[in-house]
Amino acid sequence: MEFCNLGFKDPFLLSSAPPTKDADQIIRAAKIGWAGAVTKTVAMFGVKHPRPRLGKIITTYNGGINIGMENIELISDMDVKRWCEREIPSIKKSVPPDFRLILSIMAGPNPDEWGELAHMVEAAGADMIEMNVSCPHGMPERRMGALIGQDAELTAEVIRGCKKGTSLPVMVKVTPNVTDIVPIAEAAVKAGVDAISGINTVLGLIGVDVETGKPMPTTEPEHYSPYGGYSGPAVRPVGLRVIAQIAKAFPQVPLSAMGGVEDWRSAVEYMMVGARTVQVCTAVMWHGFGIIREMMKDLTNFMERKGYKSIEDFVGCALPYLVPFEKLTLEPAYKAEVDPALCTGCAKCIVACRDGGYLAINIVKGVALIDKTKCDGCGLCTLICPESAIKFIKT
């Protein structure tokens, strides 16, 4: 497949994060099967990180499944000189020839600094550049990251500066922490960006330890914590919305998506709203580089089952069905119906409909029964049913 005039063996990339923090990590990932990697963000300087710096959210039910993670980690602890002299050459020497190395770079509002960084990493052997104008924590205080990406004019200025310093394809990574992403994307497109990636993490506060009253993750020794970058499956709805909005507004611009990608299905969701490559981070941190094998196998099986010859056959296929609310058809009504062969009489739908719906369900002879005169067709019962025993029929 092709992305920004570069050949990629498949759509799966590692996103800019701890799994791409150095040459050793990236080389190992490349040999396991990843098509490419976006390095941990590189600047003129390296940084130091707080410890510990990760927090999680788990579900109360179903045994405590991880649904999200927050980090208060910053960019690479190695400066651009180290990356250009050691890491990039080592990677290029050791990875398969079809592996694509994308350098994530970051600078402040000075466009010339972006151009200088771009020139340096191109000379060292990068295949492509991703501009990080979207880190939500730590870096904005240094007039970097989301401070730039939340300002359309600044975004355009630094893109133009970056493009002056390189002949490589330039991709800008956008932030979800804005009211409307389209004006930011429009500024980037007008500035000549070659591709757009998103989303970066969502600014958040992962939680508070109710026993100590300290925010999480709690660093040592002061027990302080800032707001951080939230990632994982729980942010996927935000990522899908952002990618879809950009794809509908600028269908000619190549998009690389990330944000809660955990398997082949979530990757395909992003492709169906316009992405051509998909980047993975949190799932790798939780489950390891080896998840690429299952993702590729399952994607291949899906495409064979559906008769797709390439991802282009389904990229953007969901976009025509995303419409303004006023275009939704409110009639005819649909009502819920229970399949008695599947219903176990657990009564979860009854509790949900009673307290969050329309009191339209009762148990009759051990099976849920819908009162069609009360059912509103809201869909709550289908979300709650553990046996998928409820469907909708047109009335």
C-alpha positions in Angstrom: 0.0 0.0 0.0 1.0 3.6 -0.5 0.9 6.5 2.0 2.4 9.9 1.0 4.1 8.3 -2.0 5.9 5.9 0.3 5.3 2.1 0.1 4.1 0.4 3.3 3.8 -3.4 3.6 0.6 -3.0 5.6 -1.2 -0.2 7.5 0.0 -0.9 11.0 2.5 1.5 12.6 3.8 2.1 16.1 2.9 5.6 17.3 5.2 8.0 19.0 5.5 6.7 22.6 7.6 4.7 25.0 7.6 1.6 22.7 9.6 3.7 20.1 11.9 5.4 22.6 15.2 4.2 21.1 16.8 2.1 18.4 16.7 -1.2 20.3 12.9 -1.0 20.7 12.2 0.0 17.1 14.5 -2.7 15.7 12.9 -5.4 17.7 9.4 -4.2 16.7 10.4 -4.1 13.0 11.7 -7.7 13.1 8.4 -8.9 14.7 6.5 -7.5 11.8 5.4 -3.9 12.2 5.3 -1.9 8.9 6.8 1.2 10.5 7.3 3.3 13.6 7.0 6.9 14.6 9.8 7.7 17.0 9.3 9.1 20.5 9.2 12.9 19.9 12.7 14.4 19.3 13.6 18.0 20.1 16.8 20.0 20.3 17.1 18.9 23.9 16.3 15.8 25.9 14.1 15.8 29.0 13.8 14.1 32.4 10.6 12.3 33.4 8.7 12.0 36.7 8.3 8.6 38.5 5.9 6.9 38.5 4.1 8.5 35.6 1.3 6.2 34.5 -2.3 5.7 35.8 -5.2 3.6 34.7 -9.0 3.3 34.7 -10.6 -0.1 35.1 -14.2 -1.1 34.8 -16.0 -1.8 38.1 -17.6 -4.9 36.5 -16.3 -7.8 34.4 -13.3 -8.4 36.6 -11.7 -5.0 36.2 -10.9 -4.6 32.5 -8.4 -1.8 31.6 -10.3 0.9 29.5 -7.9 3.8 29.7 -4.4 5.0 30.7 -3.0 8.4 31.5 0.6 9.3 31.2 2.5 12.3 32.4 5.6 11.4 30.4 7.3 13.9 28.2 9.2 13.6 24.9 12.5 11.7 24.3 15.2 11.9 26.9 17.7 11.9 24.1 18.3 15.1 22.0 18.2 15.3 18.3 22.0 15.1 18.0 22.0 11.7 19.7 19.1 10.5 17.5 20.9 11.6 14.3 24.3 10.3 15.3 23.3 7.0 16.8 19.7 5.9 16.9 18.6 6.7 13.4 21.6 5.1 11.6 21.4 2.1 13.9 17.7 1.6 13.0 18.2 2.1 9.3 21.1 -0.4 9.3 19.1 -3.1 11.1 15.5 -3.1 10.0 14.0 -4.8 6.9 14.2 -2.6 3.8 10.4 -2.1 3.7 10.2 -0.8 7.2 9.4 2.9 7.4 11.0 5.2 10.0 9.0 8.3 10.8 10.7 10.9 13.0 8.4 12.7 15.4 9.9 16.2 16.0 8.9 19.1 18.2 10.0 22.7 18.5 8.5 26.0 19.8 6.7 28.7 17.8 9.9 29.6 15.8 9.4 28.1 12.3 13.1 28.1 11.6 13.7 25.6 14.4 11.3 23.2 12.9 13.1 23.5 9.6 16.4 22.8 11.2 15.1 19.7 13.0 13.6 18.4 9.8 16.8 18.9 7.9 18.8 17.1 10.5 16.6 14.0 10.7 16.3 13.8 6.9 20.1 13.9 6.6 20.3 11.1 9.2 18.0 8.8 7.2 14.4 9.4 8.2 11.7 8.3 5.7 9.1 10.8 6.8 8.4 13.4 9.5 5.5 13.8 12.0 5.2 17.2 13.6 4.1 16.9 17.2 2.1 20.1 17.8 -0.3 18.3 20.2 1.3 17.0 23.4 -1.3 18.2 26.0 0.9 18.2 29.1 4.3 19.4 30.2 5.4 20.8 26.8 2.8 23.6 26.5 4.4 25.2 29.5 7.5 25.4 27.4 5.5 27.0 24.5 5.5 23.7 22.6 3.1 20.9 21.9 -0.6 21.7 22.1 0.1 25.4 22.7 0.8 25.4 19.0 -1.7 22.9 17.8 -4.6 24.7 19.4 -3.8 27.8 17.3 -4.5 27.5 13.6 -2.2 30.4 12.6 0.7 29.1 14.7 0.1 25.6 13.3 0.3 26.9 9.7 3.5 28.9 10.4 5.5 26.0 11.9 4.4 23.7 9.1 5.7 26.1 6.5 8.9 26.4 8.5 9.3 22.6 8.7 8.6 22.1 4.9 11.4 24.6 4.1 13.9 22.4 5.9 13.1 19.0 4.2 12.0 17.3 1.1 10.5 14.4 3.1 6.7 14.0 3.4 5.5 16.0 6.4 2.6 14.9 8.6 1.2 17.0 11.4 -0.3 15.3 14.5 -3.4 17.1 15.8 -4.8 17.5 19.2 -8.3 16.5 20.3 -8.2 19.2 22.9 -9.9 21.9 20.8 -13.5 22.8 20.2 -13.4 22.2 16.5 -10.6 20.4 14.7 -11.6 21.5 11.1 -10.1 25.0 11.3 -6.9 23.6 12.6 -6.8 21.0 9.8 -7.7 23.6 7.2 -4.8 25.8 8.3 -2.5 22.8 8.0 -3.7 21.9 4.6 -3.3 25.5 3.3 0.2 25.5 4.7 1.1 22.5 2.5 1.2 19.6 4.9 1.4 16.2 3.2 -0.7 14.3 5.7 -2.5 14.6 9.1 -2.3 12.2 12.0 -4.5 12.1 15.1 -5.4 12.0 17.8 -2.8 12.8 20.4 -3.9 12.0 24.0 -6.9 13.7 25.6 -6.0 16.0 28.5 -7.4 14.6 31.6 -7.1 13.6 35.3 -7.1 9.9 35.6 -8.5 9.9 39.2 -8.0 10.6 42.8 -6.9 8.0 45.5 -9.9 8.4 47.8 -7.9 6.9 50.7 -5.1 9.5 50.6 -6.9 12.4 48.7 -3.9 12.5 46.3 -4.4 12.8 42.5 -3.2 10.0 40.3 -0.7 9.1 39.1 1.0 10.2 42.3 4.7 11.0 41.9 7.4 10.6 44.5 8.3 12.1 46.9 6.0 15.2 46.9 2.8 13.2 45.8 2.1 15.9 43.2 0.5 15.2 39.8 -0.4 17.4 36.8 -3.1 16.8 34.3 -1.9 14.2 31.8 -2.5 12.6 28.5 -5.4 10.0 28.5 -5.2 7.1 26.0 -6.6 3.6 25.4 -9.9 2.1 24.3 -12.0 4.7 26.1 -10.7 7.6 23.8 -11.5 5.8 20.6 -14.9 7.6 20.1 -13.0 10.9 20.2 -10.4 9.7 17.8 -13.0 8.4 15.3 -14.9 11.6 15.4 -11.8 13.7 14.8 -10.6 11.6 11.9 -14.0 11.5 10.4 -14.4 15.3 10.6 -11.0 15.8 8.9 -11.8 13.2 6.2 -15.1 14.7 5.3 -13.7 18.2 5.2 -10.5 17.3 3.3 -11.0 14.0 1.5 -7.8 14.4 -0.5 -5.5 14.5 2.5 -3.9 11.2 3.7 -4.8 10.4 7.3 -3.0 8.3 9.9 -5.2 7.4 12.9 -4.6 6.5 16.5 -6.5 6.6 19.7 -7.7 3.4 21.3 -6.6 1.0 18.6 -6.6 -2.4 20.3 -7.3 -5.0 17.6 -8.0 -5.4 13.8 -11.7 -4.3 14.3 -10.8 -1.0 15.9 -8.2 -0.4 13.2 -10.8 -1.1 10.5 -13.2 1.3 12.1 -10.6 4.1 11.7 -10.0 3.1 8.1 -13.8 3.2 7.4 -13.8 6.8 8.5 -10.9 7.8 6.3 -7.6 6.7 7.7 -5.1 4.8 5.5 -2.5 4.0 8.2 -3.3 3.2 11.8 -0.9 3.8 14.7 -0.9 1.8 17.9 0.5 2.6 21.4 -1.4 1.8 24.5 -2.3 -1.8 23.4 1.4 -2.4 22.7 2.3 -1.1 26.2 -0.3 -3.5 27.7 0.2 -6.6 25.5 3.6 -6.3 23.7 4.8 -5.9 20.1 3.5 -9.4 19.3 -0.1 -8.2 18.9 0.8 -7.3 15.3 0.7 -10.9 14.3 -2.9 -11.4 15.4 -3.9 -8.0 14.0 -2.5 -8.8 10.6 -4.0 -12.3 10.6 -7.4 -11.1 11.6 -7.4 -8.2 9.1 -6.5 -10.6 6.3 -9.3 -12.9 7.3 -11.7 -10.0 7.4 -10.8 -8.8 4.0 -11.0 -12.2 2.5 -14.4 -12.8 4.1 -15.7 -9.5 2.7 -14.1 -9.8 -0.7 -11.8 -6.7 -0.3 -8.7 -6.8 -2.4 -7.1 -3.8 -0.6 -7.8 -1.4 2.2 -8.8 1.2 -0.4 -11.9 -0.9 -1.0 -13.3 0.2 2.4 -11.4 3.3 3.4 -13.9 6.0 4.1 -16.9 3.8 3.4 -18.7 5.0 6.6 -18.4 8.7 5.8 -21.5 9.1 3.6 -23.6 7.8 6.5 -22.3 10.5 9.0 -24.9 13.3 8.6 -26.1 16.3 10.6 -28.6 15.4 13.2 -31.5 17.1 11.4 -31.2 14.6 8.6 -32.0 11.7 10.8 -35.3 9.9 10.1 -37.4 9.8 13.3 -40.1 7.6 11.9 -41.1 4.8 11.4 -40.6 3.6 14.9 -38.7 0.4 15.8 -39.5 -1.7 18.8 -37.5 -4.3 20.8 -38.3 -8.0 20.5 -36.9 -10.8 22.6 -35.8 -14.1 21.2 -37.1 -16.6 23.8 -34.6 -19.2 22.7 -31.7 -17.0 23.7 -33.2 -15.3 26.8 -32.0 -16.7 30.1 -34.4 -14.6 32.2 -31.5 -12.8 34.0 -33.7 -9.6 34.3 -30.8 -7.2 33.6 -32.9 -5.6 30.8 -35.8 -5.2 33.2 -33.8 -3.2 35.7 -32.3 -1.0 32.9 -35.6 -0.3 31.3 -37.3 0.3 34.6 -34.7 2.8 35.9 -33.3 4.2 32.6 -36.0 3.6 30.1 -39.7 3.2 29.7 -40.8 0.3 32.1 -41.6 -1.8 29.0 -40.2 -5.2 30.0 -41.4 -7.9 32.3 -40.5 -11.6 32.9 -43.2 -14.0 31.9 -42.5 -17.7 32.4 -38.8 -17.1 32.9 -38.4 -15.1 29.7 -38.3 -11.3 29.1 -41.4 -9.9 27.3 -41.5 -6.5 25.7 -44.7 -4.4 26.0 -44.8 -2.8 22.6 -47.2 -0.1 23.8 -44.6 1.2 26.2 -41.3 0.4 24.2 -39.7 3.6 22.8 -37.1 1.8 20.8 -34.2 3.6 22.6 -31.9 0.6 22.4 -30.9 0.4 26.1 -32.0 -3.2 26.6 -29.9 -4.4 23.7 -26.8 -2.8 25.3 -27.4 -4.5 28.6 -28.5 -8.0 27.4 -25.5 -10.4 27.9 -27.0 -13.0 25.5 -27.7 -10.7 22.5 -31.3 -12.0 22.8 -33.0 -8.6 21.9 -33.3 -7.2 18.4 -35.3 -4.4 16.8 -38.2 -4.8 14.4 -40.0 -2.1 12.3 -43.5 -1.5 13.5 
